[in-house]
Amino acid sequence: MVQLVIQVIIAATGLLLVRILSKQEYALFTIAAAAQTMLNLLTDSGINSGMMSIGGQVWQDSARLSALTRTALRLRMWLTVIATLVVSPIAIWLLVTNGAALVNAIAITAIVVAGTNYLVANAIYGAVLKLHSRYWALQSADLAGALSRLGFCLLAALVFLNATVAAACTALSQVVQYIWVRRKASNIISSSEEEVPEDRRQLARIIKRQMPYFAFYSMQGQLSILLISFFGSTSKVADIGALSRLGILAAVYNSVINYIVCPAFARARERGRLLRSFLEVVALAVVAGAIAIWLAWLFADQILWLFGPNYTHLRAEVVWMVVSLVLGLFLGVIWGINTARGWLNSTWLIIPLTLLVQIGLVRWLPLSTVKGIIIFGIVSQLPNLFISVAMMVRGFLHFPASAESPARS
């Protein structure tokens, strides 16, 4: 219920921006959000999953967990520099291509980079709280971030609100959330523990193994924006951005997965219990996904009314977007258990298989339309889903019926 309240606040903020910003400005804000997602993935590159999989073994030892957190934060700084050098030129080019002045493009990109720095650090401290099942601390941080973002946007709307100001409001809310999470995590860990060399080696191995995947999906996740910018128009970039607000339908479920289920997967020691928990989560996902698609088909017009008169032509696209979100929900559940247990040995296969599928899709789908872009995204997820299921099955087969420590493969 707390997550539902949080998502309602986030949805209200999103709808405020959709309705107040012009399609031109909302397209620029959509690109800024896409750039932040790219930065977040590249700066992570497996550090968060490393925190969960390694931390699942040492979470009861405060000194070891403190050392692991310190190592993860230091590695994150280097990855942040690399991610910024890669993503910033792409973001500036996309913003300028869609009508932003060069000065505004640079300002928006700088704001996004600053916000991402706090966002990734927030994820590392958040992993500490997840491992200790401090759910209210995590939820209160999310609530503080959501409320502050809504408050900043409302204040800005009374004075002046454009894409640059909206990006700044988002970045400021991320600072608020970071301060809250770090303060809560400091009750569990200290900042004085020296690094453990083995932690750095394990994290480095995880980053080396997962970085190609994260690099690939930092682009893949925002490919719809890139393609619609190239084949379509600025107006259609705004359409994609507006439809992405439907992600609130899966956000509550994903929050439960991230905050409760994944840490439980990481701590599990018995195969039977792990499998039973996984099947329960999947069953819930099936029911939730079916209901979401049915509601999208039934109330598409009402949903579009919330977005405002600029988006009433997207009725069919609403249903397709929800189908994409539901497929992503299933993938998130499977990826969550693989990440928590360290079952990520075949992620490299996802890249060539996805590219092969997408080459065929480029020749077949009308990528100048919003519907074509959404279907492109749906089919592009299938190789990842199949490989993730295969890794999960292999992990279960090698997972002992009873173990003192998490199995690795």
Disulfide bonds with the S-S distance in Angstrom:
none
